């Protein structure tokens, strides 16, 4: 039997996870500064962003990590069970979605897709929900392999989801499956607190991102012609490259990818944000902070403003250290009303980045 969320159990490996208990069945215990929470059972570990609070769920392997000011929470956990009866990630999400009519009135699915969680292939669904406490955004993620189930559930009131995008990504990307004795397992998650920015002997990086360009359609993996990095191209997105820089685009949304050398991720990030701020009106930084991206030190800024065309857009700037003073930077822009979906896609692109030698 696998133990479910907040004490609920599941027979035959099918994990039952109701929206109501997933959302906020949590008290909180103060966590001072960024730290790593390790499951008492030694099954997984996860980062707790600075200023957020972690509360293990009694009778459950899950832990809720929340921000008391914005009331945004992320509940994560990894469960072990019989290999023969492990449900698929899609089955896990179907079980959750079956409870939407009862626990999430007028639920509207905003986005669904595939993504990694705790180093395993998985799936996610983003839902807008009108509950008793007003509008909420919820994201449900599940990933499995024989004998292992990982779950991650985000609950956010109103528009706070976008404001907390960086710390939410920090939590999601840091979830790791541990071996016996608390060491990272072979399926360790997307970057941990102890990771180092090793570039793997890549060629020196050059240049900084420019304006988006037109390109052909495609999906799959993009491999830098100079062999410095690779990343996943989302389904339906176009790609174009020029002088070593890459642009991905979908409709009015775009992501500029470039490389450079001689600076730390946070310094690069701040310089780029200052340049954007000088060109945009009513520019506002919603959130920023350090995180780990596949074991590499990274820094992210989430902002909004009116671009030179007079359009209100959401902006993400993500800089990832690659060792030896090298870095890769992603700069994205999306119409504000599409930010919830597209910013999540940009975060998945960042998670997929691999440098030479990895």
Secondary structure, 3 states (H helix, E strand, C coil): CEECHHHCEEHHHCCCCCHHHHHHCCCCEECCCCEEEECCCCCEEEEECCCCEEEECCCCCCEEEEECCCCEEEEEEEEECCHHHCCCHHHHHHHHHCCHHHHCCCCEEEEEEEEEECCEEEEEEEEEEEECCEEEEEEEEEEEECCEEEEEEEEEECCHHHHCHHHHHHHHHHCEEECCCCCECCCCCCCCCCCCCCCCCCCCCCCCCCCCCCCEECCEEEECCCCCEEEEECCCCEEEEECCEEEEEECCEEEEEEEEECCCHHHHHHHHHHHHHHHCEEEEEEEEEEEEECCEEEEEEEEEEECCCCCEEEEEEEEEEEECCEEEEEEEEEEHHHHHHHHHHHHHHHHHCEECCC
